Structure formats: C-alpha cells, structure tokens
C-alpha cells in the first residue's frame, strides 16, 4: 500500500514537472521605462499567445531594483529574461553567474561589439550620448573635449558623473583614453567651470532655456526636447576622421540561468532582437536607434551605420565603473 502511494506521489510530481515545463508564460524583469517596454511585451503576447508576467523597475529604484532582485534570487530564479536598459548591468549579471548563454538567430545582424560573444547578453535598440546645443550659441562644439576648451568656460553643463549614463560615459573614456587622460579630463571640467546638474534631463532643459550653451545627454533627452519645439540642436560628438565617436548605450536582453520557462524565454529574446521590435522602438517616444543596419527610422533617429561609434568593451566598462567610484566620489566632493 505504501509502495502504491509512493508511486502515485512520484507520478504526480512528474505530471507537475511536465506542466511547469509546458507553461504558457514567461517572466521578464524590466529596467527599460515601462511606458516604452510594456507595449512591446503586449505585442509579443498578442502575436505568440504566451502570457508575459513583467516586473518593472520603479522610478525610485533607478534601474537597480530588478537587478538587485535577480542577484537575491540567484539560487532560486523566478525570472526567465532580464530586459536591461544598458549593457553594463547585463554584463554584471554575467560576471555573477546569473545569466545563461543563448545566441539568438536574430542577433546575427547586430555588430559584435554590442553583444557578448557567448550570448550571455545581446544589445538592441540604443541610446546615443550626444550634445544638445542652444541655437543661440556662437559656435557649435563638435567634440566632448569642448568641455575643456576655454572658449566655453562656464557655458556648459553635465549630469553628475556619479550616476547613470554619465558614469558609463566616464568609465568608457577611462577604457579608451587610459586613466591619465581621463583623470585630466575630469580635472579640466572643474577648471573650466562646468556646471554639474542632477540629471541628463535637467542638463537638456538648462541648455534649452539658454542658461548654458551645450550639454552631453542621452539621445532620448535631446530628441524629446526637439520634438517639443524647445531651443536645442543635436550634435553627435567626435565624428571626425580619427575621432573616438559617440558612446552607444544599447538595451540588453539577458537569459536567466535556471529560469522556469526556458523555451518561452528564447522566444521572447528572439522577439526583442528582431528588426521589427527595433523599428517599433525607433518610432516610439523612446526614439531609440536600431542596431541592425537598414532598419527604417523616423527623420530624427539616425541609422547606426551612419554614425561613428565609440568602440568599447562593455565588460571592460562595467569593471572600470566599479574601479573608478572612489575617483568620482572624490571629484564630486572637491
């Protein structure tokens, strides 16, 4: 009798396990703004019939909430996919052993430096770091080195480099220029009277108001002000022959190691990496730049093949961001 009950219990567990593997859902943690990401996920539901359970970062968490949740759940993963709004967080999850490897067929057209070679994360639909310039400025800066030019003394603004994409920008400069030149650049910002703002959005608004002549911001900050008819012009920095190019900050999709719905995770990843998803995000208010060449974009959004982009290793940038925190904290205090 006991043996029969044991066999029945085993059979029941087998059925439950089978049901779980055949689940018609996928769990995705999302750092990209909900207003931009949720419509894409709803389209995926409609087109595939797979129910999406999404957990979005709050504005207060500033893109770290769901990442910290993934780290806390490492030994008992509940998410299948992480949609990061930059590759730095994706790379940190790879380094912590939380990401799984999956090379989507839709990743083939994405340039190699925008993805992990083993498929632990893949970039798509990017922001560019660009200059917004007030039209009344007598000269138009063409490089981020304009920040150190005495001609623009006390006329420029930059978001606090302790936070967000400005941290990534500084870390990228450390990897491209080396520590010595990058530290000298930071020191020159102080000497040249550069205003430090609280965010890229505030920087863009200070330029639009005419209080400052230019700022380095994310492309969505510049595009949104331009669409609103505010007084800003867009300049992609360092596009000259031999220039370092503008930093590109892609979204990144990460398969989660041990996630409960592996097959559906792959379908969602394939969908996010499709040219159609990139087209949708280009025409949305996010105005993101497709990483596949030849994808249709609205007039304001450039094609990636038309830009000189900064060639960086995002894994190196992720490590450098952690390494330079004491330097940035000291810089901010002085």
Secondary structure, 3 states (H helix, E strand, C coil): CHHHHHHHHHHHHHHHHHHHHCCCEEEEEECCCHHHHHHHHHHHHHHHCCEEEEEECCCCCCCCHHHHHHHHCHHHCCCCEEEECCHHHHHHHHHCCCECCCCCHHHCCECHHHECCCCCCEEEEEEEEEEEECCCCCCCCCCHHHHHCHHHCCCEEEECCCCHHHHHHHHHHHHHHCHHHHHHHHHHHHHCCCEEECCHHHHHHHHHCCCCCEEEEEHHHHHHHHHCCCCCEEECCCCCCCCCCECEEEEEEEEECCCCCHHHHHHHHHHHCCHHHHHHHHHCCCCCECCECCCCCCCCCCCHHHCCECCCCHHHHHHHHHHCHHHHHHHHHC
